[in-house]
Amino acid sequence: MPITELNPQEFSKNLAGQAIGYVPDDFSEEHKNYIAKKVYEFCVITSEHLIKQHQEIFTDEEAVIVIQFIGEWTFHKSIDLIKADIDSQYWDQILQQVAFAALKSALHSHIEKFENDKTTAFIEHSVKKAYEDCINQLIKANAIEEEEAQDALSQSNVDKMTEKIKAETEANEAPSVENDEKTMKYVTIAMFLRKMPPQKAEKILQNMDEPERQKIRSCLQIKDLEQKLDASIINGYIQDLKKNISINSKPGIKKLIKAFNALQEEYGEESIINLTINERAKIQHFLSDCLFEDGVNALKVKLSPYITKILYNYLNNKLVA
């Protein structure tokens, strides 16, 4: 089915908000804001391009995956540029080439029906080549010195984050797989997702809360998952997961309305209003009915479950932080 529910601005805003939480602590507020702005801009551009030019060949879930690739690589390479002290006047043009390379390779991967691992590797290769070409062009134009270029090319925030995740996983999760019930569930879900089509696996992850999603993504980095788990123990978890997938594959509006009410009770209406004061009228109407009227009125707004889930996750993450 084609793209029908994706809202470029709302989804991109959500990704940009998440990105800020992963910016290195020693970065200035100006740098953090720049990174969030670029993630938002390129994700919106990508979203609108997919809707305008490729709406019929992508589902909402597939489009989301592509947008996330563009957002993630914009995030990583903007950090690399800042750490390398490349003059800020060149950042935009480099990030544009990076985002374009990521989009072009993601579209090619989709058309050729690449498997998830191959898609990821192909996009990474394309992005790194585009980034390197941009740096080399700056050398030829005498805009930067050779030493600066080598420093820029040696930066790799994505590798550093991957190493950190693997280290944390091996130190904190892998040794306790047999004894920690929560970790057992996360690893089991990760193992289960590995055997599914990438788009379906990503759809399931998107329907989980952010902390759980990050834990499961970390578990996906563990090698030989199957060897770390006892089949007789994990069978029950897998059966429960299969049941939950059918129930949660599309978030229920009634359940989400109750979740908004729970946020209201814990944090108050004012906090929620302050975070959503610039949202479009339809969302304002929906929240107003959730918080001040009743669930019946909120249901009449007909806000998509997908968008409602994103809105809830955004509010929950901001209020908890």
C-alpha positions as CSV (number, residue, x, y, z in Angstrom):
1,M,0.0,0.0,0.0
2,P,1.3,3.6,-0.7
3,I,2.4,6.2,1.8
4,T,-0.8,7.5,3.4
5,E,-0.2,8.6,7.0
6,L,3.3,10.0,7.1
7,N,3.5,13.7,8.2
8,P,6.9,15.1,7.2
9,Q,7.0,17.9,9.7
10,E,5.8,15.9,12.8
11,F,8.0,12.9,12.1
12,S,11.1,15.0,11.3
13,K,10.5,17.0,14.5
14,N,10.4,13.8,16.5
15,L,13.7,12.6,15.0
16,A,15.4,15.9,15.6
17,G,14.3,15.9,19.2
18,Q,15.7,12.4,19.6
19,A,19.0,13.4,18.0
20,I,19.7,16.1,20.5
21,G,19.8,13.5,23.2
22,Y,22.8,11.8,21.5
23,V,24.9,14.9,20.8
24,P,28.2,14.7,22.8
25,D,28.0,16.5,26.1
26,D,30.9,18.8,25.4
27,F,29.1,20.4,22.3
28,S,27.8,23.9,22.7
29,E,24.1,24.8,22.6
30,E,24.7,26.4,19.2
31,H,26.2,23.2,17.8
32,K,23.4,21.1,19.3
33,N,20.8,23.4,17.7
34,Y,22.6,23.3,14.4
35,I,22.6,19.5,14.4
36,A,18.9,19.3,15.3
37,K,18.0,21.8,12.6
38,K,19.9,19.9,9.9
39,V,18.4,16.6,10.9
40,Y,14.9,18.2,10.8
41,E,15.5,19.9,7.5
42,F,16.9,16.9,5.6
43,C,14.3,14.6,7.0
44,V,11.5,16.9,5.9
45,I,13.0,17.2,2.4
46,T,13.3,13.4,2.2
47,S,9.7,12.9,3.5
48,E,8.3,15.3,1.0
49,H,10.3,13.8,-1.9
50,L,9.1,10.3,-1.1
51,I,5.5,11.5,-0.9
52,K,5.7,13.5,-4.1
53,Q,7.9,11.2,-6.3
54,H,7.6,7.7,-4.8
55,Q,4.4,7.6,-2.9
56,E,3.1,4.5,-4.7
57,I,6.1,2.2,-4.2
58,F,6.7,2.8,-0.5
59,T,4.5,2.0,2.5
60,D,4.5,4.4,5.5
61,E,6.8,1.9,7.4
62,E,9.3,1.7,4.5
63,A,9.3,5.5,4.1
64,V,10.1,5.9,7.8
65,I,13.1,3.6,7.5
66,V,14.5,5.7,4.6
67,I,13.9,8.9,6.5
68,Q,15.7,7.5,9.5
69,F,18.7,6.6,7.4
70,I,19.0,10.2,6.2
71,G,18.5,11.6,9.7
72,E,21.1,9.3,11.2
73,W,23.8,10.0,8.7
74,T,23.1,13.8,8.8
75,F,23.5,13.5,12.5
76,H,26.7,11.5,12.4
77,K,28.5,13.5,9.7
78,S,27.5,16.9,11.3
79,I,29.3,15.7,14.5
80,D,32.3,14.6,12.5
81,L,32.5,18.1,10.8
82,I,32.2,19.9,14.1
83,K,34.8,17.7,15.8
84,A,37.2,18.2,12.9
85,D,37.0,22.0,13.2
86,I,36.1,22.4,9.5
87,D,35.0,26.0,8.9
88,S,31.3,26.2,9.4
89,Q,30.7,27.9,6.0
90,Y,31.3,24.5,4.4
91,W,29.0,22.4,6.7
92,D,25.8,22.9,4.8
93,Q,27.1,22.0,1.4
94,I,28.9,18.8,2.7
95,L,25.8,17.7,4.6
96,Q,23.7,18.2,1.5
97,Q,25.9,15.9,-0.4
98,V,25.8,13.4,2.4
99,A,22.0,13.4,2.6
100,F,21.7,13.1,-1.1
101,A,24.1,10.2,-1.3
102,A,22.1,8.4,1.5
103,L,18.8,9.0,-0.2
104,K,20.0,7.9,-3.6
105,S,21.5,4.7,-2.3
106,A,18.4,4.0,-0.1
107,L,16.1,4.4,-3.1
108,H,18.4,2.0,-5.2
109,S,18.4,-0.5,-2.3
110,H,14.6,-0.4,-2.1
111,I,14.1,-0.8,-5.9
112,E,16.6,-3.7,-6.0
113,K,15.1,-5.3,-2.9
114,F,18.3,-5.5,-1.0
115,E,18.3,-7.3,2.4
116,N,18.6,-5.1,5.5
117,D,22.4,-5.7,6.1
118,K,23.2,-5.0,2.4
119,T,21.1,-1.9,2.4
120,T,22.8,-0.6,5.5
121,A,26.3,-1.3,4.2
122,F,25.5,0.2,0.8
123,I,24.2,3.4,2.3
124,E,27.2,3.7,4.6
125,H,29.6,3.2,1.7
126,S,27.9,5.8,-0.4
127,V,27.8,8.3,2.5
128,K,31.4,7.9,3.4
129,K,32.5,8.3,-0.3
130,A,30.4,11.4,-0.7
131,Y,31.9,12.9,2.5
132,E,35.4,12.0,1.4
133,D,34.8,13.6,-2.0
134,C,33.6,16.8,-0.4
135,I,36.7,17.0,1.8
136,N,39.0,16.4,-1.2
137,Q,37.2,19.2,-3.1
138,L,38.0,21.5,-0.3
139,I,41.7,20.6,-0.5
140,K,41.8,21.2,-4.2
141,A,40.1,24.6,-3.7
142,N,42.8,25.4,-1.0
143,A,39.9,25.9,1.5
144,I,41.5,23.6,4.0
145,E,45.0,22.1,4.6
146,E,45.9,18.5,4.1
147,E,46.2,18.0,7.9
148,E,42.7,19.4,8.5
149,A,41.4,17.0,5.8
150,Q,43.0,14.0,7.4
151,D,41.5,14.9,10.7
152,A,38.1,15.3,9.1
153,L,38.3,11.9,7.4
154,S,39.5,10.2,10.5
155,Q,36.4,11.2,12.5
156,S,33.6,8.6,12.6
157,N,30.9,9.2,15.1
158,V,28.9,6.3,13.9
159,D,31.9,3.9,14.6
160,K,32.3,5.4,18.1
161,M,28.6,5.0,18.9
162,T,28.7,1.4,17.6
163,E,31.7,0.6,19.7
164,K,30.1,2.1,22.7
165,I,26.9,0.1,22.3
166,K,28.8,-3.1,21.8
167,A,31.0,-2.4,24.9
168,E,27.9,-1.7,27.0
169,T,26.1,-4.7,25.7
170,E,29.0,-7.1,26.3
171,A,29.7,-5.5,29.8
172,N,26.1,-5.2,31.0
173,E,23.8,-7.5,29.1
174,A,25.6,-10.4,27.6
175,P,27.0,-11.8,30.9
176,S,23.6,-11.6,32.5
177,V,21.5,-13.1,29.7
178,E,20.7,-16.3,31.7
179,N,19.9,-14.5,35.0
180,D,18.2,-11.2,34.1
181,E,14.6,-11.7,33.0
182,K,14.3,-8.3,31.3
183,T,17.5,-8.8,29.4
184,M,16.4,-12.2,28.4
185,K,13.2,-10.7,26.9
186,Y,15.2,-8.1,25.0
187,V,17.6,-10.6,23.6
188,T,14.8,-12.9,22.7
189,I,13.0,-10.2,20.8
190,A,16.2,-9.2,19.0
191,M,16.7,-12.8,17.9
192,F,13.1,-13.0,16.7
193,L,13.4,-9.7,14.8
194,R,16.6,-10.9,13.0
195,K,14.5,-13.6,11.3
196,M,11.9,-11.2,10.0
197,P,11.8,-8.9,6.9
198,P,13.6,-5.6,7.8
199,Q,10.5,-3.5,7.2
200,K,8.3,-5.6,9.5
201,A,11.0,-5.7,12.2
202,E,11.3,-1.9,12.1
203,K,7.6,-1.5,12.3
204,I,7.5,-3.6,15.5
205,L,10.3,-1.6,17.0
206,Q,8.6,1.7,16.2
207,N,5.6,0.5,18.2
208,M,7.7,0.1,21.4
209,D,8.6,2.7,23.9
210,E,12.0,4.5,23.3
211,P,13.9,2.9,26.2
212,E,12.8,-0.6,25.2
213,R,13.6,0.1,21.5
214,Q,17.2,1.2,22.4
215,K,17.7,-1.9,24.5
216,I,16.6,-4.2,21.8
217,R,18.8,-2.3,19.2
218,S,21.7,-2.9,21.5
219,C,20.9,-6.6,21.7
220,L,20.9,-6.8,18.0
221,Q,24.6,-6.0,18.1
222,I,25.3,-9.2,20.1
223,K,26.9,-11.9,18.0
224,D,25.6,-15.5,18.2
225,L,22.5,-14.6,20.0
226,E,21.0,-18.1,19.6
227,Q,24.0,-19.7,21.3
228,K,23.4,-17.5,24.4
229,L,19.8,-18.6,24.9
230,D,18.3,-21.8,26.0
231,A,15.5,-22.8,23.6
232,S,13.3,-24.3,26.3
233,I,13.4,-21.0,28.3
234,I,12.9,-18.6,25.4
235,N,10.0,-20.4,23.8
236,G,7.5,-18.8,26.2
237,Y,8.8,-15.4,25.4
238,I,8.5,-15.9,21.7
239,Q,4.9,-17.1,22.0
240,D,4.1,-14.0,24.1
241,L,5.8,-11.8,21.6
242,K,3.8,-13.2,18.7
243,K,0.6,-12.5,20.5
244,N,1.7,-8.9,21.3
245,I,2.7,-8.2,17.7
246,S,-0.8,-8.8,16.5
247,I,-2.3,-6.7,19.3
248,N,0.2,-3.8,19.0
249,S,1.1,-3.8,15.3
250,K,-1.2,-0.7,15.1
251,P,-1.5,1.4,18.2
252,G,-5.0,1.6,19.5
253,I,-6.4,5.1,19.9
254,K,-8.3,4.3,23.0
255,K,-5.2,3.0,24.7
256,L,-3.2,6.0,23.7
257,I,-5.9,8.4,25.0
258,K,-5.6,6.7,28.4
259,A,-1.8,7.1,28.1
260,F,-2.2,10.9,27.5
261,N,-4.5,11.0,30.5
262,A,-1.8,9.3,32.6
263,L,0.8,11.9,31.4
264,Q,-1.7,14.6,32.5
265,E,-2.1,13.2,35.9
266,E,1.6,12.8,36.5
267,Y,2.9,16.1,34.9
268,G,-0.1,18.4,34.7
269,E,-1.8,20.1,31.8
270,E,0.5,23.1,31.7
271,S,3.6,21.0,31.0
272,I,1.9,19.3,28.1
273,I,0.5,22.5,26.7
274,N,3.9,24.2,26.8
275,L,5.5,21.4,24.8
276,T,2.7,21.4,22.1
277,I,1.9,25.1,21.9
278,N,3.2,25.3,18.3
279,E,1.6,22.1,17.0
280,R,-1.0,22.3,14.2
281,A,-4.7,22.9,15.1
282,K,-5.8,19.2,14.7
283,I,-3.3,18.0,17.3
284,Q,-4.2,20.9,19.6
285,H,-7.9,19.8,19.3
286,F,-7.1,16.2,19.9
287,L,-5.0,17.0,23.0
288,S,-7.6,19.4,24.3
289,D,-10.3,16.7,24.1
290,C,-7.9,14.2,25.8
291,L,-7.0,16.5,28.6
292,F,-10.1,18.6,29.3
293,E,-13.0,16.7,27.8
294,D,-13.3,13.0,27.4
295,G,-12.1,10.2,25.2
296,V,-15.3,10.1,23.1
297,N,-14.6,13.6,21.8
298,A,-11.0,12.8,21.2
299,L,-11.9,9.8,19.0
300,K,-14.0,12.1,16.8
301,V,-10.9,14.1,15.8
302,K,-9.8,11.1,13.7
303,L,-6.0,11.6,14.2
304,S,-4.1,8.7,12.8
305,P,-2.9,6.1,15.3
306,Y,0.6,6.3,13.9
307,I,0.8,10.1,14.4
308,T,-0.8,9.8,17.8
309,K,1.9,7.3,18.9
310,I,4.7,9.6,17.7
311,L,3.0,12.5,19.6
312,Y,2.8,10.4,22.8
313,N,6.4,9.2,22.6
314,Y,7.6,12.8,22.0
315,L,5.7,14.1,25.0
316,N,6.7,11.1,27.2
317,N,10.4,11.5,26.4
318,K,10.3,15.3,26.9
319,L,8.4,15.1,30.2
320,V,10.5,12.3,31.7
321,A,13.8,14.1,30.7
